[in-house]
Every structure is written in C-alpha cells, then in structure tokens.
Amino acid sequence: MAEMILKKKRPKNLDLMTIRLPLPGILSIVHRVSGAVIFLLLPVLLCLFESSLTSPEAFAAAKSFVAHPLVKLIVFGLIWLYLHHFCAGIRYLLLDMHKGIDLASARLSSKIVFAVSIALTLIIGGKVLW
C-alpha cells in the first residue's frame, strides 16, 4: 500500500516562464549567478589590472579601454554584481545565525538587499565611471 502512495502522479510544471518565484528565491538565484560571473571574470579583471601597472603607456591603454561606453556598462554591471553578492552574503550570514528567518523578515531583507545594492551601485559606479 505504501508503494502505491509513493508512485502517485504529481503535477509537474516544466514551463520555466510560468513559474513565479518569491523575492527571496529570486535573490538566491541572482546571488549564485553573481558569484559565478564574478569568479569567471576575475582572471580578466586581474589581467587588466596587471597590465595597467606595468608602465604608464599600458595604464593609458587600459584607461582608454575602460573609457569605451560598452566597457563602462559592463564594469557598471560588475560593480552591481559584486555589491549584490556582498549584501546578499551578509543576509545569508544573518540567516545562518537564525536572524530574520520568518517569512515577513525574509521578504523584507530581500527587498533591503536589492535596494542597498542598487543604491551603492549608483553611488560607487557614478563616482568611479563618470
């Protein structure tokens, strides 16, 4: 009888466009993606940084490369990814200490992470890039 209950057909929703995640779920996915992108682009950023330190001409070349509008947009996105990953990491540390684990607090802290990371990105990105 127990085997019959276990083999019961359950509804499956495989259409990813119709799944509506709550904000903490979206935050979790963006946190993971931001960590992966930061990790994968770290060698490129370190290479650019290293080349800018070799000589004044290399610094001028790196500066002109970063001055391109498309590169500025990519760097602006990387700044947001880093700040979002940092703020969400602090949120997850607090959750690990069992602070704010109820539903209302989790939703509020998700909103705070998005708001703070966007605000810091606008401040720091505006100062650094423009």
C-alpha positions as CSV (number, residue, x, y, z in Angstrom):
1,M,0.0,0.0,0.0
2,A,2.9,2.4,0.8
3,E,4.3,1.8,-2.7
4,M,1.0,2.9,-4.3
5,I,1.1,6.2,-2.3
6,L,4.8,6.8,-3.4
7,K,4.0,6.3,-7.1
8,K,1.1,8.7,-7.1
9,K,1.3,11.0,-10.1
10,R,2.1,14.6,-9.1
11,P,1.5,17.6,-11.3
12,K,4.6,19.0,-12.9
13,N,5.2,22.4,-14.2
14,L,8.1,22.3,-16.6
15,D,7.4,25.7,-18.2
16,L,10.0,27.9,-16.7
17,M,8.4,31.1,-17.9
18,T,5.2,30.5,-15.8
19,I,6.9,29.7,-12.5
20,R,6.6,32.7,-10.2
21,L,9.3,32.6,-7.6
22,P,9.0,34.7,-4.4
23,L,11.5,37.5,-4.0
24,P,13.8,35.5,-1.6
25,G,14.0,32.8,-4.3
26,I,15.0,35.4,-7.0
27,L,17.6,36.8,-4.6
28,S,19.0,33.4,-4.1
29,I,19.3,32.7,-7.8
30,V,20.9,36.1,-8.5
31,H,23.3,35.6,-5.6
32,R,24.5,32.3,-7.2
33,V,24.7,33.8,-10.7
34,S,26.6,36.8,-9.4
35,G,29.1,34.7,-7.6
36,A,29.7,32.6,-10.8
37,V,30.1,35.6,-13.0
38,I,32.5,37.3,-10.6
39,F,34.5,34.1,-10.4
40,L,34.7,33.6,-14.1
41,L,35.6,37.2,-14.9
42,L,38.2,37.6,-12.1
43,P,41.1,36.5,-14.4
44,V,40.1,39.1,-17.0
45,L,39.9,41.8,-14.4
46,L,43.2,40.8,-12.8
47,C,44.9,40.7,-16.3
48,L,43.6,44.2,-17.0
49,F,44.8,45.4,-13.6
50,E,48.2,43.8,-14.0
51,S,48.7,45.3,-17.5
52,S,47.8,48.7,-16.2
53,L,50.6,48.6,-13.6
54,T,53.4,47.7,-15.9
55,S,54.0,51.1,-17.5
56,P,52.4,54.5,-18.0
57,E,51.7,53.6,-21.6
58,A,49.9,50.4,-20.5
59,F,47.9,52.4,-18.0
60,A,46.9,54.8,-20.7
61,A,45.8,51.9,-22.9
62,A,43.8,50.3,-20.1
63,K,42.2,53.7,-19.2
64,S,41.2,54.2,-22.8
65,F,39.8,50.7,-23.0
66,V,37.7,51.2,-19.9
67,A,36.5,54.6,-21.3
68,H,34.6,52.8,-24.1
69,P,30.8,53.1,-23.3
70,L,30.2,49.4,-23.7
71,V,33.0,48.5,-21.4
72,K,31.7,51.1,-18.9
73,L,28.4,49.4,-19.0
74,I,29.9,46.0,-18.4
75,V,32.0,47.4,-15.5
76,F,28.9,49.0,-14.1
77,G,27.2,45.7,-14.2
78,L,30.1,44.0,-12.5
79,I,30.0,46.6,-9.7
80,W,26.4,45.8,-9.2
81,L,27.0,42.0,-9.2
82,Y,29.8,42.4,-6.6
83,L,27.7,44.7,-4.3
84,H,24.7,42.5,-4.7
85,H,26.7,39.4,-3.9
86,F,28.3,41.1,-0.9
87,C,24.9,42.4,0.5
88,A,23.2,39.1,-0.1
89,G,26.1,37.3,1.6
90,I,25.6,39.4,4.7
91,R,21.9,38.5,4.6
92,Y,22.8,34.8,4.4
93,L,25.2,35.1,7.3
94,L,22.4,36.5,9.4
95,L,20.0,33.7,8.2
96,D,22.7,31.2,9.3
97,M,22.6,32.8,12.8
98,H,18.8,32.4,12.7
99,K,18.1,36.1,12.4
100,G,15.1,37.0,10.2
101,I,14.1,33.5,9.2
102,D,10.3,34.1,9.4
103,L,8.6,34.8,6.1
104,A,7.9,38.5,6.6
105,S,11.5,39.2,7.7
106,A,12.9,37.2,4.8
107,R,10.9,39.2,2.3
108,L,11.9,42.4,3.9
109,S,15.5,41.6,4.0
110,S,15.4,40.6,0.3
111,K,13.9,44.0,-0.6
112,I,16.6,45.7,1.5
113,V,19.4,43.7,-0.2
114,F,18.1,44.8,-3.7
115,A,17.6,48.4,-2.6
116,V,21.0,48.7,-0.9
117,S,22.9,47.0,-3.7
118,I,21.3,49.2,-6.3
119,A,21.8,52.4,-4.3
120,L,25.5,51.6,-3.6
121,T,26.0,50.7,-7.3
122,L,24.6,54.1,-8.4
123,I,26.8,55.9,-5.9
124,I,30.1,54.0,-6.5
125,G,29.6,53.4,-10.2
126,G,28.7,57.1,-10.7
127,K,31.9,58.2,-8.8
128,V,34.2,55.7,-10.4
129,L,33.0,55.5,-14.0
130,W,31.6,59.0,-14.7
